[in-house]
Amino acid sequence: MEETSKLQLPETFLSFLEANGLDPSIYTHGNSIPRYVRLKPGFEDALEEIESQINCKLKKVNWLPGFYSIPPDVHIARSKAYQQGTMYGIDAASGAAVSALGISPGDHVLDLCAAPGAKLCMMLDLLGDKGTATGVDVARHRLAACRTMLLKYGLAERSRLFLADGTTFSVPPTTNLPCDSLVDDHEDTFKQWTSRRPYKERKQEAKARKNSVLPQNGQPEIIFYGQGSGVIGLKKKQLYRSLDQDDYAYCGYDKVLVDAECTHDGSIKHIQKFEQWGWTTLERRVLDAERTDRNLSALQLNLLRNGFRLLKEAGTLVYSTCR
């Protein structure tokens, strides 16, 4: 890719920016925008060691606890801190949305658009050893990446991941009961999660990945759950139990994050990637008025409505999107 200062935006996008009162120059100075990382709680004393690993000073973000900025050309993937899960990359805007939830230990938290998982990691960090975090997404491969991230950073214990449509998802949080008191030998009882699956189940999952579709019956599919998530020992009908609308006021989620899909035109780094992906792709994904004004707006509204429906009385919902 050429230097971003030489980025040549297509005329259609320039017209779009002009119509919305935006200066095109903001997209050609991406190299001045810092990246952000978050340290896991308890590792603040390792700051100097981490800086030596990436050969760069971490600049504290005063308004966002645990966050630090680094220059955009600094790579962290090969550092020991990143590989061992002490530090992970997460955008400051995403961190601000999670912070606004005001998560407390013991909360049951829902992320309706969870993949690829950095926000969920932060939620679980804030929960500590009490409460649960549930992540929902429509993309199986992105949820697989989310599961990998949770396991890597040692945050999987109190998490659940569902392949589901966030606009209709209705699974309530589970109560964390001692696993041993619930386990029985019934066929449809959830045992401890393992990556090993029967051949028939693995074959079905491979087919689903190839077709990139949600479960045909419309029911959410749980693809991961931690040992302290409250799932072990439940029967499927208990996990997927349906509640009356009034019941969510008492049995719903304490905190809900709806970080809805957007056009991405507010993301400078994202727009720059279209130079590699092709500007016609940008026109289809960003500038298609029907997709933006009708389909995407409807999706955002329906995600918000469902998130509010699943919220416990006096709970907190945060809605965030770039557009």
Secondary structure, DSSP 4 states (H G I P E B T S, - for coil): ---GGG----HHHHHHHHHTT--GGGGG-GGGSPEEEEEPTT-GGGHHHHHHHHTSPPEE-TTSTTEEEE-TT---TTSHHHHTTSEEE--HHHHHHHHHT---TT-EEEETT-TT-HHHHHHHHHHTTSSEEEEEES-HHHHHHHHHHHHHTT--TTEEEEES-TTT--PPPPP---GGGT----TTB--S--S---HHHHHHHHHHHHHT---TT---EEEEE-TTSS-TT-BHHHHT----GGGHHHHSEEEEEEE-----TT-HHHHHHHHHH-HHHHHHHTS-HHIIIIIIHHHHHHHHHHHHHTEEEEEEEEEE---
